[in-house]
């Protein structure tokens, strides 16, 4: 790689210091850099461009922050094929595979093309009202339908492809990609799905029956969720960052996008090693 886009969560306490390190190393390696204007003010190296143009003509993206930064970058790419290297500046960091201490090594690997990539599925989410589209969104992690300020339960009808599923009385519902299976879905009792699995997970939030369990379905099928009944406000949330109010009768369609996103991993990366570290798995062998 010769030209990189840099996007950082500049609110992180160490963002300024890490960006200065990045600038020095990029200069040493002869890497050209562009950054969105907020990041560029701290980076002080390369060109500052608008967010709409920051991915134009670059070979890859360096995202510095946490999972929220990776989600924002994946959405901003909007289908553009630019591999993303996530550098963790603190927090849990399931999506950022490069530690802050390994930033220099990461840039060296990008410059030498010494890395692997993993393909991550993106969910296309469409909200509809009376047959008209309210909005279209791209979700790396999940689409969540949840009640707003109301304390009343909701009824959601779910279909998978041409097959009618069932009606759920619950506080809400999560449709998760494999990448998002370690997020909100996991906290709601959903399974962990390996990122290379071609599936969606449908998990319920506080279902009002003991027979309801998370549902794993092929991602070649469209999932249709209809708001059959609600006594108050409902909210559709995309990756926890974009919200859309819903009403009774509204529909949400979820299908796999033809264009996903690619994550960069340094040599020696292991998804299961990340799970062991982040989830504090332990056990005896032998």
C-alpha positions in Angstrom: 0.0 0.0 0.0 1.2 3.5 -0.9 -1.7 5.8 0.1 -3.8 5.6 3.2 -6.9 7.3 4.6 -6.7 7.9 8.3 -9.8 8.4 10.4 -9.6 8.7 14.2 -11.9 9.1 17.2 -10.2 12.4 18.2 -12.1 12.3 21.5 -9.9 9.4 22.8 -7.4 10.7 25.4 -4.4 9.2 23.5 -5.6 10.1 20.0 -3.2 13.1 19.6 -0.1 11.2 20.7 -0.9 8.1 18.5 -1.6 10.3 15.5 1.8 12.0 15.9 3.4 8.5 16.0 1.5 7.5 12.9 2.7 10.7 11.1 6.3 10.0 11.9 6.2 6.4 10.9 4.2 7.1 7.7 6.8 9.7 6.7 9.6 7.2 7.4 8.0 4.5 5.2 7.1 7.0 2.4 3.4 6.4 2.8 1.1 9.1 1.5 -1.8 10.0 3.9 -5.1 11.8 3.6 -7.4 12.4 6.6 -10.8 13.9 7.3 -10.4 17.4 8.5 -11.0 16.6 12.2 -8.3 14.0 12.2 -6.0 16.1 10.1 -5.9 18.8 12.8 -4.2 16.4 15.1 -2.3 14.4 12.5 -0.5 17.4 11.0 0.7 15.2 8.1 -0.7 14.6 4.6 -3.8 16.2 3.1 -7.0 17.2 4.8 -10.1 16.4 2.7 -13.8 16.2 3.3 -15.4 13.1 4.7 -17.1 12.5 1.4 -13.8 12.3 -0.4 -11.4 10.8 2.2 -11.6 7.3 0.6 -11.0 8.5 -3.0 -7.9 7.0 -4.6 -6.5 5.3 -1.4 -5.2 1.8 -1.1 -6.5 1.2 2.5 -7.8 2.8 5.6 -6.4 3.1 9.1 -9.1 3.6 11.7 -7.9 4.6 15.2 -10.3 4.3 18.1 -12.6 1.5 19.1 -15.5 -0.6 17.7 -17.6 2.6 17.3 -14.9 4.0 14.9 -14.8 0.8 12.9 -18.6 0.8 12.6 -18.6 4.4 11.5 -15.9 3.8 8.9 -17.6 0.7 7.5 -20.8 2.7 7.0 -19.0 5.6 5.5 -17.3 3.3 2.9 -20.7 2.6 1.5 -19.5 -0.4 -0.4 -16.1 1.0 -1.6 -13.5 -1.8 -1.5 -10.9 -0.3 0.8 -9.3 -2.7 3.4 -9.5 -1.3 6.9 -6.9 -1.7 9.6 -8.4 -1.0 13.0 -6.1 0.3 15.8 -7.5 0.0 19.3 -7.1 3.0 21.5 -8.8 1.5 24.5 -11.9 -0.3 25.5 -13.1 -3.8 24.5 -12.2 -3.6 20.8 -13.6 -6.7 19.1 -13.3 -5.1 15.7 -9.9 -3.4 16.0 -7.4 -6.2 15.6 -4.2 -4.1 16.0 -3.1 -2.9 19.5 -1.9 0.6 20.0 1.6 -0.7 20.8 1.7 -2.5 17.4 0.9 0.6 15.3 4.4 0.9 13.8 4.4 -2.8 12.9 1.0 -2.4 11.4 2.1 0.4 9.1 5.2 -1.6 8.1 3.0 -4.6 7.2 0.8 -2.4 5.1 3.8 -0.9 3.3 5.1 -4.4 2.5 1.7 -6.0 1.8 2.4 -8.4 4.6 -1.1 -9.0 6.0 -4.3 -11.0 5.6 -7.8 -9.8 5.2 -11.2 -11.1 6.4 -14.4 -10.5 4.5 -17.1 -9.1 6.7 -20.8 -9.2 5.6 -22.9 -6.1 5.6 -26.6 -6.1 6.2 -28.8 -3.9 4.0 -31.7 -2.6 6.1 -34.8 -1.0 4.6 -37.6 0.6 6.7 -41.0 0.9 5.0 -44.3 2.6 5.9 -47.5 1.9 3.9 -45.4 0.5 1.0 -43.1 3.5 0.8 -39.4 3.4 1.9 -38.5 5.5 4.9 -34.8 4.9 4.7 -32.0 2.5 3.6 -29.0 1.7 5.8 -25.9 -0.5 5.9 -25.1 -2.3 9.1 -21.9 -4.1 10.0 -23.1 -5.2 13.4 -26.8 -5.2 13.7 -30.3 -3.7 13.2 -32.2 -3.4 16.5 -35.9 -2.7 16.9 -36.6 -1.6 20.5 -39.3 0.3 22.4 -38.6 3.9 23.1 -39.8 5.6 26.2 -42.9 3.3 26.5 -42.8 0.6 29.1 -45.3 -1.5 27.1 -44.3 -4.7 25.2 -44.5 -4.9 21.5 -45.6 -7.6 19.0 -43.3 -8.2 16.1 -44.1 -10.6 13.2 -41.1 -12.2 11.7 -40.8 -13.9 8.3 -37.7 -15.5 6.7 -37.7 -15.6 3.0 -41.2 -16.9 1.9 -41.7 -18.7 5.2 -43.7 -17.0 7.9 -42.0 -17.4 11.3 -44.0 -16.4 14.2 -45.2 -13.4 16.3 -43.0 -12.4 19.2 -44.2 -10.5 22.3 -41.1 -8.8 23.6 -39.2 -5.6 24.4 -37.5 -5.7 21.0 -35.5 -7.7 18.5 -32.0 -7.8 17.1 -30.9 -9.0 13.6 -27.2 -9.5 13.8 -24.5 -10.2 11.2 -21.7 -12.7 12.3 -19.5 -9.7 13.1 -22.2 -8.3 15.3 -22.8 -11.6 17.1 -20.3 -10.5 19.8 -22.2 -7.2 20.4 -25.8 -6.5 21.4 -26.9 -10.0 20.3 -24.5 -11.7 22.7 -25.8 -9.7 25.6 -29.3 -10.8 24.7 -28.3 -14.5 24.9 -27.4 -14.9 21.2 -24.7 -17.3 19.9 -21.2 -16.3 18.8 -21.0 -16.8 15.0 -17.6 -17.0 13.3 -17.2 -14.0 10.9 -16.9 -16.2 7.8 -20.3 -17.9 8.4 -23.0 -17.0 5.9 -25.8 -16.4 8.4 -27.9 -13.9 10.3 -28.9 -14.2 14.0 -32.3 -13.1 15.2 -32.3 -12.5 19.0 -35.1 -11.3 21.1 -34.9 -8.7 23.9 -36.7 -9.9 26.9 -39.3 -12.2 25.2 -42.5 -12.9 27.1 -42.3 -16.6 26.7 -39.8 -19.2 27.8 -40.0 -21.0 24.4 -38.3 -18.2 22.4 -34.7 -18.8 21.5 -32.2 -17.1 19.2 -32.7 -18.1 15.6 -29.8 -18.6 13.1 -30.8 -18.3 9.4 -29.0 -18.3 6.1 -28.1 -14.8 5.0 -29.3 -15.6 1.5 -32.8 -15.2 2.9 -34.5 -11.8 3.5 -35.7 -11.2 7.0 -39.0 -9.3 7.2 -40.0 -7.8 10.6 -43.5 -6.2 10.8 -44.5 -4.1 13.8 -47.9 -5.8 14.5 -48.7 -4.0 17.7 -47.1 -1.3 19.9 -48.5 1.1 22.5 -45.7 3.7 22.3 -42.6 4.8 20.4 -40.4 2.2 18.7 -36.9 2.8 17.4 -34.9 1.2 14.6 -31.2 1.5 15.5 -28.4 0.7 13.0 -25.1 -0.3 14.7 -26.2 1.8 17.7 -25.3 4.9 15.7 -28.2 5.8 13.4 -31.8 5.8 14.6 -35.2 5.9 12.9 -38.6 6.1 14.7 -41.0 3.3 13.8 -44.8 3.1 14.1 -47.4 0.2 14.2 -47.6 -1.3 10.7 -44.1 -0.4 9.7 -41.8 -3.0 8.1 -38.1 -3.6 8.3 -36.4 -5.7 5.7 -32.9 -7.1 6.3 -30.8 -8.8 3.6 -27.1 -9.4 3.0 -25.5 -6.7 0.8 -23.6 -7.7 -2.3 -20.8 -5.4 -1.1 -19.2 -6.1 2.3 -16.1 -4.7 4.0 -12.6 -6.1 4.4 -10.6 -6.0 7.6 -6.8 -6.1 7.7 -5.1 -8.5 10.1 -1.4 -8.7 10.9 0.5 -12.0 10.6 -0.4 -14.3 13.5 -3.9 -12.9 14.0 -6.5 -15.4 15.3 -10.2 -14.7 15.8 -10.4 -17.3 18.5 -7.4 -15.8 20.3 -9.4 -12.5 20.3 -12.4 -14.3 21.8 -10.2 -15.9 24.5 -8.7 -12.6 25.4 -11.8 -10.4 25.3 -14.2 -12.9 26.9 -11.7 -14.1 29.4 -12.1 -17.7 28.4 -10.0 -20.2 30.3 -9.8 -23.9 30.9 -7.6 -26.8 31.4 -6.1 -28.9 28.6 -4.5 -32.3 28.8 
